[in-house]
Amino acid sequence: MKQSSKTLNELGNNSYVLRNVSLDGIDAVQWEPSAVFNSFLPGCEESGNPEALHFCNNQREFGLKFLERATKLGHEETTYVLGIILLCNKDESKERGMELLNMVEKRKRARNNIGLSESLEK
């Protein structure tokens, strides 16, 4: 039992695991965050986990920087959010916002086309 706990602890602190773990089931805002929660999410953020970069850092001045990093790592929801934010700006970033939204739409169409061709093959 001790060995499995040690192995799980090592895996839980591994930067590759923290960078790639899905955070879909975790709420970004916790009513009563635990010590585990408070140490887990920053570890994911430090490891470059795109989902953690999407919602973990609530400091406005860093917000766009983190959204941009998560977008570059391929996090689709973040790409959409960043596209909408940039589209609402009154400067040249509107064009970048449209590019990001078009990218999300192209990915969505590609996924749908793959799904359609797979169902036609059956």
MDTraj code that builds the backbone (N, CA, C; nanometers):
import mdtraj as md
import numpy as np

residues = "MET LYS GLN SER SER LYS THR LEU ASN GLU LEU GLY ASN ASN SER TYR VAL LEU ARG ASN VAL SER LEU ASP GLY ILE ASP ALA VAL GLN TRP GLU PRO SER ALA VAL PHE ASN SER PHE LEU PRO GLY CYS GLU GLU SER GLY ASN PRO GLU ALA LEU HIS PHE CYS ASN ASN GLN ARG GLU PHE GLY LEU LYS PHE LEU GLU ARG ALA THR LYS LEU GLY HIS GLU GLU THR THR TYR VAL LEU GLY ILE ILE LEU LEU CYS ASN LYS ASP GLU SER LYS GLU ARG GLY MET GLU LEU LEU ASN MET VAL GLU LYS ARG LYS ARG ALA ARG ASN ASN ILE GLY LEU SER GLU SER LEU GLU LYS".split()
xyz = np.array([
    [0.0819, -0.1186, 0.0000],
    [0.0000, 0.0000, 0.0000],
    [0.0869, 0.1258, 0.0000],
    [0.1923, 0.1269, 0.0793],
    [0.2806, 0.2434, 0.0842],
    [0.3430, 0.2703, -0.0525],
    [0.3833, 0.1627, -0.1210],
    [0.4479, 0.1800, -0.2512],
    [0.3508, 0.2398, -0.3525],
    [0.2249, 0.1927, -0.3532],
    [0.1287, 0.2479, -0.4486],
    [0.0996, 0.3941, -0.4161],
    [0.0938, 0.4300, -0.2890],
    [0.0728, 0.5699, -0.2512],
    [0.1912, 0.6552, -0.2948],
    [0.3116, 0.6009, -0.2801],
    [0.4316, 0.6737, -0.3211],
    [0.4300, 0.6951, -0.4724],
    [0.3937, 0.5903, -0.5462],
    [0.3880, 0.5996, -0.6920],
    [0.2824, 0.7011, -0.7353],
    [0.1642, 0.6953, -0.6735],
    [0.0589, 0.7910, -0.7076],
    [0.1014, 0.9337, -0.6746],
    [0.1693, 0.9512, -0.5627],
    [0.2178, 1.0839, -0.5247],
    [0.3192, 1.1351, -0.6273],
    [0.4093, 1.0472, -0.6714],
    [0.5081, 1.0865, -0.7722],
    [0.4398, 1.1237, -0.9039],
    [0.3402, 1.0433, -0.9439],
    [0.2668, 1.0736, -1.0669],
    [0.1922, 1.2062, -1.0547],
    [0.1357, 1.2306, -0.9364],
    [0.0614, 1.3539, -0.9135],
    [0.1483, 1.4782, -0.9160],
    [0.2778, 1.4609, -0.9012],
    [0.3704, 1.5740, -0.9050],
    [0.4525, 1.5783, -1.0337],
    [0.4275, 1.4847, -1.1245],
    [0.5008, 1.4769, -1.2502],
    [0.4530, 1.5871, -1.3446],
    [0.5452, 1.6661, -1.3985],
    [0.5062, 1.7801, -1.4825],
    [0.4347, 1.7362, -1.6104],
    [0.4710, 1.6201, -1.6667],
    [0.4025, 1.5711, -1.7867],
    [0.2558, 1.5409, -1.7545],
    [0.2332, 1.4748, -1.6414],
    [0.0963, 1.4419, -1.5993],
    [0.0181, 1.5704, -1.5733],
    [0.0774, 1.6636, -1.4993],
    [0.0096, 1.7893, -1.4672],
    [-0.0208, 1.8708, -1.5927],
    [0.0655, 1.8644, -1.6926],
    [0.0459, 1.9393, -1.8167],
    [-0.0669, 1.8787, -1.9005],
    [-0.0883, 1.7468, -1.8897],
    [-0.1827, 1.6791, -1.9784],
    [-0.3123, 1.6333, -1.9132],
    [-0.3233, 1.6444, -1.7817],
    [-0.4438, 1.5986, -1.7138],
    [-0.5624, 1.6872, -1.7536],
    [-0.6801, 1.6247, -1.7720],
    [-0.8005, 1.7006, -1.8039],
    [-0.8601, 1.7570, -1.6757],
    [-0.9005, 1.8814, -1.6815],
    [-0.9605, 1.9477, -1.5658],
    [-1.1103, 1.9678, -1.5849],
    [-1.1697, 1.8947, -1.6784],
    [-1.3116, 1.9123, -1.7095],
    [-1.4027, 1.8987, -1.5878],
    [-1.3739, 1.8070, -1.4982],
    [-1.4611, 1.7833, -1.3833],
    [-1.4327, 1.8708, -1.2631],
    [-1.3412, 1.9661, -1.2761],
    [-1.3022, 2.0499, -1.1628],
    [-1.3575, 2.1901, -1.1823],
    [-1.4264, 2.2410, -1.0811],
    [-1.4758, 2.3782, -1.0868],
    [-1.3625, 2.4742, -1.0578],
    [-1.3512, 2.5786, -1.1379],
    [-1.2447, 2.6773, -1.1185],
    [-1.2627, 2.7534, -0.9889],
    [-1.3883, 2.7739, -0.9496],
    [-1.4167, 2.8434, -0.8243],
    [-1.4723, 2.7410, -0.7266],
    [-1.4041, 2.7237, -0.6174],
    [-1.4447, 2.6280, -0.5149],
    [-1.5041, 2.7037, -0.3963],
    [-1.6160, 2.6528, -0.3421],
    [-1.6735, 2.7161, -0.2234],
    [-1.5781, 2.7035, -0.1059],
    [-1.5237, 2.5855, -0.0898],
    [-1.4282, 2.5601, 0.0182],
    [-1.3109, 2.4815, -0.0385],
    [-1.2152, 2.5501, -0.1018],
    [-1.1025, 2.4786, -0.1622],
    [-1.0178, 2.4065, -0.0583],
    [-0.9776, 2.2869, -0.0933],
    [-0.8934, 2.2073, -0.0038],
    [-0.7466, 2.2376, -0.0308],
    [-0.6614, 2.1907, 0.0589],
    [-0.5164, 2.2077, 0.0405],
    [-0.4719, 2.1362, -0.0868],
    [-0.5320, 2.0198, -0.1140],
    [-0.4972, 1.9442, -0.2350],
    [-0.5336, 2.0266, -0.3588],
    [-0.6538, 2.0835, -0.3595],
    [-0.6986, 2.1668, -0.4713],
    [-0.6047, 2.2855, -0.4898],
    [-0.5719, 2.3518, -0.3792],
    [-0.4864, 2.4710, -0.3857],
    [-0.3452, 2.4407, -0.4323],
    [-0.2980, 2.3185, -0.4142],
    [-0.1636, 2.2846, -0.4620],
    [-0.1678, 2.2207, -0.6006],
    [-0.2791, 2.1568, -0.6350],
    [-0.2907, 2.0861, -0.7625],
    [-0.3008, 2.1826, -0.8811],
    [-0.3940, 2.2771, -0.8761],
    [-0.4141, 2.3670, -0.9899],
    [-0.2923, 2.4534, -1.0208],
    [-0.2265, 2.5140, -0.9222],
    [-0.1050, 2.5891, -0.9560],
    [0.0033, 2.5012, -1.0182],
    [0.0120, 2.3745, -0.9744],
    [0.1081, 2.2822, -1.0351],
    [0.0759, 2.2577, -1.1812],
    [-0.0540, 2.2446, -1.2112],
    [-0.0970, 2.2279, -1.3503],
    [-0.0636, 2.3528, -1.4311],
    [-0.0884, 2.4687, -1.3724],
    [-0.0598, 2.5951, -1.4409],
    [0.0893, 2.6090, -1.4690],
    [0.1718, 2.5815, -1.3688],
    [0.3173, 2.5925, -1.3845],
    [0.3705, 2.4953, -1.4890],
    [0.3035, 2.3807, -1.5038],
    [0.3462, 2.2803, -1.6014],
    [0.2976, 2.3125, -1.7419],
    [0.2168, 2.4170, -1.7556],
    [0.1692, 2.4579, -1.8877],
    [0.0421, 2.3890, -1.9321],
    [-0.0380, 2.3372, -1.8385],
    [-0.1645, 2.2736, -1.8728],
    [-0.2572, 2.3794, -1.9331],
    [-0.3011, 2.3601, -2.0595],
    [-0.3819, 2.4630, -2.1243],
    [-0.5137, 2.4905, -2.0531],
    [-0.5757, 2.3882, -1.9931],
    [-0.7006, 2.4104, -1.9214],
    [-0.6768, 2.4925, -1.7953],
    [-0.5679, 2.4669, -1.7255],
    [-0.5361, 2.5443, -1.6054],
    [-0.5045, 2.6884, -1.6431],
    [-0.4347, 2.7076, -1.7539],
    [-0.4037, 2.8431, -1.7991],
    [-0.5310, 2.9182, -1.8358],
    [-0.6332, 2.8434, -1.8782],
    [-0.7602, 2.9040, -1.9179],
    [-0.8311, 2.9677, -1.7991],
    [-0.8332, 2.8999, -1.6827],
    [-0.9152, 2.9528, -1.5744],
    [-0.8473, 2.9689, -1.4397],
    [-0.7232, 2.9334, -1.4269],
    [-0.6610, 2.9282, -1.2951],
    [-0.6139, 3.0634, -1.2439],
    [-0.5749, 3.1514, -1.3298],
    [-0.5144, 3.2763, -1.2846],
    [-0.6125, 3.3909, -1.3043],
    [-0.6683, 3.4412, -1.1959],
    [-0.7717, 3.5443, -1.2045],
    [-0.7178, 3.6870, -1.1989],
    [-0.5973, 3.7108, -1.2427],
    [-0.5412, 3.8452, -1.2436],
    [-0.5576, 3.9028, -1.3839],
    [-0.6337, 4.0097, -1.3943],
    [-0.6686, 4.0663, -1.5251],
    [-0.5477, 4.0980, -1.6124],
    [-0.4435, 4.1551, -1.5530],
    [-0.3289, 4.1955, -1.6351],
    [-0.2594, 4.0764, -1.6999],
    [-0.2754, 3.9581, -1.6409],
    [-0.2154, 3.8387, -1.6989],
    [-0.3155, 3.7591, -1.7821],
    [-0.4425, 3.7965, -1.7740],
    [-0.5483, 3.7185, -1.8370],
    [-0.5268, 3.6897, -1.9841],
    [-0.5064, 3.7937, -2.0633],
    [-0.4888, 3.7731, -2.2073],
    [-0.3636, 3.6931, -2.2374],
    [-0.2591, 3.7141, -2.1581],
    [-0.1351, 3.6387, -2.1793],
    [-0.1607, 3.4891, -2.1582],
    [-0.2333, 3.4547, -2.0506],
    [-0.2619, 3.3141, -2.0238],
    [-0.3579, 3.2563, -2.1271],
    [-0.4564, 3.3346, -2.1693],
    [-0.5471, 3.2875, -2.2740],
    [-0.4711, 3.2618, -2.4036],
    [-0.3775, 3.3500, -2.4357],
    [-0.2969, 3.3324, -2.5572],
    [-0.2121, 3.2059, -2.5482],
    [-0.1518, 3.1809, -2.4314],
    [-0.0711, 3.0590, -2.4143],
    [-0.1566, 2.9345, -2.4298],
    [-0.2746, 2.9331, -2.3662],
    [-0.3633, 2.8169, -2.3758],
    [-0.4116, 2.7977, -2.5190],
    [-0.4352, 2.9076, -2.5904],
    [-0.4757, 2.9000, -2.7311],
    [-0.3655, 2.8371, -2.8149],
    [-0.2420, 2.8803, -2.7933],
    [-0.1289, 2.8242, -2.8681],
    [-0.1103, 2.6761, -2.8396],
    [-0.1544, 2.6315, -2.7205],
    [-0.1451, 2.4898, -2.6854],
    [-0.2645, 2.4101, -2.7379],
    [-0.3566, 2.4772, -2.8073],
    [-0.4664, 2.4068, -2.8734],
    [-0.5939, 2.3923, -2.7929],
    [-0.6107, 2.4650, -2.6828],
    [-0.7332, 2.4549, -2.6030],
    [-0.8452, 2.5287, -2.6766],
    [-0.9411, 2.4518, -2.7279],
    [-1.0405, 2.5074, -2.8193],
    [-1.1331, 2.6101, -2.7537],
    [-1.1814, 2.5812, -2.6329],
    [-1.2699, 2.6763, -2.5664],
    [-1.1989, 2.8092, -2.5419],
    [-1.0719, 2.8016, -2.5055],
    [-0.9945, 2.9233, -2.4823],
    [-0.9767, 3.0006, -2.6120],
    [-0.9543, 2.9301, -2.7209],
    [-0.9398, 2.9956, -2.8509],
    [-1.0661, 3.0747, -2.8831],
    [-1.1814, 3.0147, -2.8569],
    [-1.3093, 3.0814, -2.8807],
    [-1.3241, 3.2048, -2.7910],
    [-1.2968, 3.1880, -2.6608],
    [-1.3089, 3.2990, -2.5653],
    [-1.2165, 3.4139, -2.6049],
    [-1.0925, 3.3821, -2.6351],
    [-0.9969, 3.4857, -2.6742],
    [-1.0409, 3.5542, -2.8036],
    [-1.0929, 3.4760, -2.8973],
    [-1.1424, 3.5337, -3.0221],
    [-1.2541, 3.6341, -2.9982],
    [-1.3480, 3.6000, -2.9114],
    [-1.4593, 3.6904, -2.8790],
    [-1.4076, 3.8170, -2.8109],
    [-1.3165, 3.7999, -2.7150],
    [-1.2601, 3.9162, -2.6442],
    [-1.1914, 4.0104, -2.7429],
    [-1.1077, 3.9549, -2.8284],
    [-1.0338, 4.0384, -2.9236],
    [-1.1265, 4.1028, -3.0261],
    [-1.2308, 4.0316, -3.0639],
    [-1.3273, 4.0847, -3.1601],
    [-1.3988, 4.2081, -3.1042],
    [-1.4159, 4.2129, -2.9741],
    [-1.4848, 4.3256, -2.9092],
    [-1.3946, 4.4464, -2.8873],
    [-1.2653, 4.4321, -2.9089],
    [-1.1726, 4.5447, -2.8926],
    [-1.1889, 4.6439, -3.0071],
    [-1.1417, 4.7650, -2.9842],
    [-1.1555, 4.8704, -3.0854],
    [-1.0253, 4.8966, -3.1595],
    [-0.9335, 4.8020, -3.1552],
    [-0.8056, 4.8224, -3.2233],
    [-0.7827, 4.7115, -3.3259],
    [-0.6596, 4.6973, -3.3680],
    [-0.6257, 4.5989, -3.4715],
    [-0.6418, 4.4544, -3.4252],
    [-0.6662, 4.4328, -3.2961],
    [-0.6818, 4.2956, -3.2477],
    [-0.8136, 4.2332, -3.2940],
    [-0.9058, 4.3145, -3.3495],
    [-1.0305, 4.2599, -3.4048],
    [-1.0015, 4.1552, -3.5120],
    [-0.9025, 4.1854, -3.5960],
    [-0.8659, 4.0931, -3.7038],
    [-0.8163, 3.9602, -3.6464],
    [-0.7343, 3.9673, -3.5432],
    [-0.6843, 3.8457, -3.4765],
    [-0.8013, 3.7679, -3.4162],
    [-0.8980, 3.8388, -3.3594],
    [-1.0167, 3.7739, -3.3041],
    [-1.0924, 3.6957, -3.4103],
    [-1.1095, 3.7555, -3.5287],
    [-1.1771, 3.6856, -3.6387],
    [-1.0984, 3.5635, -3.6838],
    [-0.9656, 3.5760, -3.6884],
    [-0.8810, 3.4618, -3.7260],
    [-0.9017, 3.3458, -3.6288],
    [-0.9049, 3.3763, -3.4994],
    [-0.9220, 3.2710, -3.3990],
    [-1.0592, 3.2058, -3.4105],
    [-1.1639, 3.2857, -3.4289],
    [-1.2987, 3.2296, -3.4424],
    [-1.3105, 3.1452, -3.5689],
    [-1.2473, 3.1886, -3.6771],
    [-1.2464, 3.1083, -3.7999],
    [-1.1727, 2.9765, -3.7782],
    [-1.0654, 2.9807, -3.6999],
    [-0.9895, 2.8591, -3.6699],
    [-1.0767, 2.7589, -3.5933],
    [-1.1523, 2.8089, -3.4954],
    [-1.2417, 2.7213, -3.4186],
    [-1.3459, 2.6597, -3.5111],
    [-1.4034, 2.7409, -3.5990],
    [-1.5053, 2.6921, -3.6923],
    [-1.4486, 2.5863, -3.7869],
    [-1.3274, 2.6075, -3.8386],
    [-1.2645, 2.5095, -3.9279],
    [-1.2391, 2.3776, -3.8565],
    [-1.1930, 2.3854, -3.7308],
    [-1.1700, 2.2623, -3.6535],
    [-1.3005, 2.1873, -3.6317],
    [-1.4062, 2.2625, -3.6017],
    [-1.5370, 2.2012, -3.5783],
    [-1.5862, 2.1310, -3.7049],
    [-1.5736, 2.1985, -3.8192],
    [-1.6150, 2.1373, -3.9461],
    [-1.5328, 2.0130, -3.9777],
    [-1.4026, 2.0196, -3.9516],
    [-1.3157, 1.9043, -3.9779],
    [-1.3580, 1.7857, -3.8919],
    [-1.3879, 1.8112, -3.7640],
    [-1.4336, 1.7023, -3.6760],
    [-1.5648, 1.6447, -3.7253],
    [-1.6572, 1.7314, -3.7660],
    [-1.7862, 1.6849, -3.8164],
    [-1.7698, 1.6045, -3.9442],
    [-1.6807, 1.6468, -4.0327],
    [-1.6560, 1.5730, -4.1571],
    [-1.5964, 1.4366, -4.1291],
    [-1.5063, 1.4280, -4.0320],
    [-1.4475, 1.2990, -3.9952],
    [-1.5555, 1.2080, -3.9393],
    [-1.6413, 1.2618, -3.8531],
    [-1.7502, 1.1828, -3.7960],
    [-1.8479, 1.1363, -3.9012],
    [-1.8781, 1.2228, -3.9985],
    [-1.9695, 1.1881, -4.1063],
    [-1.9112, 1.0782, -4.1934],
    [-1.7836, 1.0897, -4.2295],
    [-1.7227, 0.9877, -4.3153],
    [-1.7125, 0.8542, -4.2426],
    [-1.6885, 0.8567, -4.1119],
    [-1.6825, 0.7316, -4.0355],
    [-1.8192, 0.6658, -4.0293],
    [-1.9259, 0.7447, -4.0128],
    [-2.0593, 0.6860, -4.0056],
    [-2.1047, 0.6350, -4.1421],
    [-2.0593, 0.6971, -4.2500],
    [-2.0935, 0.6491, -4.3838],
    [-2.0242, 0.5174, -4.4158],
    [-1.9068, 0.4955, -4.3571],
    [-1.8329, 0.3718, -4.3807],
    [-1.8982, 0.2519, -4.3126],
    [-1.9775, 0.2765, -4.2106],
    [-2.0396, 0.1659, -4.1343],
    [-2.1553, 0.1081, -4.2031],
])
top = md.Topology()
chain = top.add_chain()
for i, resn in enumerate(residues, 1):
    res = top.add_residue(resn, chain, resSeq=i)
    for name in ("N", "CA", "C"):
        top.add_atom(name, md.element.get_by_symbol(name[0]), res)
traj = md.Trajectory(xyz[None], top)
